[in-house]
Every structure is written in structure tokens, then in C-alpha cells.
Amino acid sequence: MVAMAPAVGQVPRNQVNPKFKIRKGRVRQSVMGWCFKSKPNPVDGPTLAKWAADIGLAGIEGIARQDYPAAKKLGLAISLVSSHGFKTGPFDRAQHAVCRTKLTEAIDVAAAVGCPSVITFTGFSVKGTMPEQGERNCVEFWKSMMAVAERKKVNLVLEHLNTRDDSHPMKGHPGYFGDDVDLCADLVGRVGSPRMKLLFDIYHVQIMNGDVIRRIGQYQKIIGHYHTAGNPGRAELDDTQEINYPAVMRAIVATDYKGFVTQEFIPTWDDKAAALRHAAMVCDV
């Protein structure tokens, strides 16, 4: 059998330019903080922000809120504010009150720091609640949040997650209700507000639905945020994984998308800074 060459434009891990800095900037790149906290050698928010600024990224998210000023001082935007977490969500009516409290607080934080979006999730399925009722619960809840979001000029972005990978608590989420990106897009549409958007996580979509580039075009009008990671394994965007990220990035650029594309892979390389620089290089199309 003849070995297949890397997809056109993919950059092998041994070809990282240690001096690379984003030049084209057609993709507004950001980085997620939680995934760089993995052991060994966890990276704190201020250190990650310095790496991001040095590489030329535009934003950062998923860091402690007390680290926001340090990131902004480096010229980075806060690209996304967290809220109620993926295990808690409006699928379960009993969780509406806590979701409302956390989302309202997160919207206030986002408005204060100039962040465009707050993340939201469906939450997990609940025994005794049929899917159709869970959908209605979600839509009803998000509709109830739109007056706050619209007044503060902040988007709620619904993230689709995969339920297929059960190897790691952050590589897949068995039990999560919103594991079909087409369903999540439908829920966004049913809310009926320009402030309700879809968070298109390329890694999760590849696992659960596939046909990533076509779906980017299909849902371009409602996509408010993107996340990346290599598949399989949620690792670097190198030539060991199956997603051709340069092609995906070109598809995003073709939709005239102006929001953030956030690097959310879990680094496996010894040099995590090099891994981030590599991902930025792959996506600077």
C-alpha cells in the first residue's frame, strides 16, 4: 500500500517556523485557555496570553476573569465568556433558574469587557423528558434571555458537542443532548433572534456529522463562533489527523465571517508554545 501524503496545505509538526507570526490575518484567531492547563506543564492564563500576543493572535478565552486585564493589556480581545457549563442546561426545566443567573452574569461581564459572545449549551438529556419536550424547554429558555442579550448587544452562541468519544471527559460528552449540529442550528433558528447564534466546533462536527465545509456554507448566517481541534484525539492541527484545516479555513473566509476562530486542541507536544504557533500557521490562510 502506498502511504498517503498530508493533505495539501497541512503542515507536519517538524516544520514549525519558530519565528512565525500571523501575517495574513484573514482568520481572526483566538486560543482557549482550559486545554493548555493539561498536565504535564500546565500553562496559566497570563503565560498563554503572552504566547498568543507574540504569535499575533487576536483574542483569548477560557481563562480566569481576573486575568482578563493582563490579556487586554497585551492587545488581545476576550473572544468568548463562559457561563453555565455543558452539563447544566435548559433541556431540564429544573435547571432554568441557575442557567438564567449564570448567563445573565456572563452577559454583563461580556458587555463590560467588550466581548461579542457568551457560550451556552443544551445540557444533558434527562430521564423522563422526551427529546421534543427538551427542545421546547431549550427554545423557551433562550427566548427568555434574548431581551437581556439584545439590550447588552451580546450574542449567545450554542455549542454542539460530540457524544461519540468516551475516552476522555473533554474529548467527548456522552449524554449531551445537542450532539447533532443540524438540530442545534434548528434550535437557534427557532429562538428567532439575531443575538442567538451557533458555535460551530469543527472537531465535534467532524465526529458527529462530517461534511464540514458544506455545513459551514449552509449555516454561515447563524454561525457566531468557531472552535478547532485535530481529529481523532482532539490534539494538534498537524498531519497526523484527518481534518484539512487550511481548506476549512478558506471555506470560512469565503463566507466573509468576521468573528473569532479559537484554537481549542489539547496539546500533546512537549513544547506547547510551538504547538500553538503551529496551529496559528496552519490557519493563517
Buried (B, 14 or more C-beta within 10 A) or exposed (E): EEEEEEBEEBBEBEEBEEEBEBEEEEBBBBBBBBBBBBEEEEBEBBBBBBBBBEBBBBBBBBBEEEBBEBBBEBEBBBBBBBBBBBEBBBBBBEBBEEBBEBBBBBBBBBBEBEBBBBBBBBBBBBEEBEEEEBBBBBBBBBBBBBEBBBEBEBBBBBBBBBBBBEEEEBBBBEEBBBBBBBBBBEBBBBBEBEBBBBBBBBBBBBBBBEEBBEBBEBBBEBBBBBBBBBBBBBBBBBBBBEBBBBBBBBBBBEEEBEBBBBBBBBBBBEBBBBBBBBBBBBBBB
